[in-house]
Amino acid sequence: MQISLLNNKGQKKGKLELPKEIFEISAKDVLISSEIRRILANLRTAQAKTKKRGQVSGGGRKPYRQKGTGRARAGSIRSPLWRGGGIIFGPSGRENFSLKTPKKQIQKALLAVLSEKAKTGQLIVVDKFAITTFKTKEFLQILQKLPIAENSTILLVLAQFDEKLIKSASNLNYLQIIFVSNLNIFDLLKYDFVVMDKLTLEYLISIFQGKK
């Protein structure tokens, strides 16, 4: 598969050959959905918490005598049988919702979505951004010249820290910056277009070729 290499003005500078083992991967929907479920589950934290019998305040004495009242025996108002008593089998606040998926399946799902982006023209590679200031205006002028549909969301992928590029792009609420090492299927699906420079693409390819 080939993809166009653009300059800062959105003009074609050449063609890039994308390796088949990375950009021509397909995966079943169930694999992709399970990977999304894994990411969301791993982000989930336990919030709800109830008190057990030993954690409820009060109930230090027997509420009434053992015999002669006609009522069922009771030793404490903290009993789960009583209103305001402890909760049986309630959430403890320490639940672990994380899911595990084999690394090869995670990689296949990621590459399948990345392949689809490249196939549909939603993967845009720029030769070099060459940002000279911290102003958003300079970066915005570059974005406006790229073949990106209006009102689209953008995932900007970086190989290394670039202070000027990051600060000039951070003010755009429809753009998310992510490093190659943190690239995941959830962000790839969340944003319409994936934008990166040539150096980042080469680094990404080297990472996945090294995992084969």
N, C-alpha and C positions, 0 to 999 in steps of 0.2 A: 504494500500500500504506500502511496505517495501523498505528501501533504505540502501545501505551499508555505514557503518561508517568506515572511513579510518584513518590511523595514518600518521605521517609526511613522512613516506617512501612509501606511497601509498598502504600499505598492509591492508587487511580487518581486522578490529578489532571487528566487530560485525554487528548487524542489528538494524535499527531504524524503529519503527512503525510510519507511518505518518497518522494523522487523516483524515478520509474521507471527513469531512466537509471543509477541506482546500485544500487537494491535490488530490481530485477527482472531481473537478469542471469543467464543460464544459460551453462554451458560444458561441453564434453565432458570425460569422465573423463581422457582422454589428456592434455589441456592441464593439468589440475590435477596429475596425477601427474608430468608433466614439470617443472612449477614446483617441486614438492617435491624432485625429484631435483636440480634446479639449486641450491636452497638448501643441501641436504646436501652437494653436491659442493663448493660454495664454502666450506663450513665445514671441509672435509677438508684436512689438511696432510700433507706427505710425512714419514714417520718412518723407513722402511727406507733403509739406505745400505750399499753394499758398496765395497770397495777395489779399484781397478784395478791393473794390473800395476805402474805407477809409484808406487803408494802403499803397496804391501806391503813390509814390512821384510825385510832379508836379500837374498841372491842377488847379492852384489857380485862374486863370482868364478864362473868356470865350474865346474859341479858335478863334471865329470870330463872327461878328455881327449876330443878330437874323434873320434879313430879308435882302433880296436883293442879296443873293449870289447864290440862286438856290439849295443850299445844305440843307440837313436835319438839323433841329435845334440841337444844341449841347451846353451844358453848361460847360463841362469839358473834358479834354483829359483822365481823369481817368475812364471814363465810360467803362463798360465791352464791349460796342460795338466797342470801338477803339482798334487798335493794341497797345499793351503795357499797356492797361488799367487793371482794376481789373478783377478778375476771379469770375464768379458766381458758387456757389455750389462746389467749389474746396475743396480738403482735407485741414483740418485745423491743422493737427499735433496732435490733441487731440482725435483721434478716439480710441474707445475701442473695440478690437477684441476678447476679452475673451469670453469663452463659459462656461456654467454651466451644470453639469451632476449630477444626484442624487448619493449620497454617496454609496448606495447599488450597483448601476450599476458599479461604479468605482472599488469597492471591488471585485465584481464578475469577471470583466474583468481581474483584476490583478491576482486573484487566478486561473483563467482559464489558463493563460499563465504560471504561476508557476507550475500548475499541469502538463502541457504538458512538461515542462522542466524535472520534476521528472520522468515522464513516459518514456521519451526518453533517460534517463541517462545523461542529461545535467545539473543536479543539483548534485553537489559534496559536501559532508559534511566531514570535517576533525575533528577529536577529539579535537585537540588543535594545533595551529601553533607553539607556544613556540619559537618565534624569540628572539634571545639573542643579536643581533647586529643591527646596522643601515644599514648594507651592503645589496645591492640588490642580491648579489651572494647567500647569505644564503636562502633568500626567493625563488629565482629562482630554487635552488636545490630541494626544496619541490614541486614546481609547476611541474617540469619535471618528477617527480615520480607519479603524479596524472594521472588518465585516461582521459587526455584531448588531443583531436586531434591536430595534428601539424597545425600551422598557424591559430589557433582559437583565437577569442577574449574572454576576461574573465571579468565577473562582480564580484568583490570581495565585499561581503556584510558583514558589521560589526555591532555588537550590541552596542559596546562602543568604545571609543577612545583608540587606542593602538599606541603610538608614534613610537615605533620600527617597528611594522608591516606596518604602513602607509608609513613611510619614506623609508623602504626597498622595498616597492612595487610601489612607485610613479614614479620611473624611467622607468617603463615598458609601452611603448606606446600602447600596445594592451590590457592593463588592466585598468579598471576603478574601483575606490573605492567608495562605497556608504553605508550610514548607513540605518538600517532597517526602521527608521522613514521617510526616503526619497525615499524608494523603489517605483518604478513606472513601469507601463507596457511598456513605451517607452524604458527604459534601459534594461528591461528583453528581449525585442525583438531585440534590437540592438546588444547585445553581445551573443556569441554562448553558453558559459558555465557560470553557476552561481556557485560560490564557497563560502562557509561559514564554520564556525566552529560549533561544537555542541551547544555551548552556544547561538550563534546567531539564530540557528534553533529553539531552545526552546523558545527564546524571541519572535521570529516571530510568533510561534504557539500561545503563550500566548496572543499576541496582537489581533490576529484575532478571537480567541476563546472568548475573552472578548467583541468583537463587535457583536457576535451572539445574 
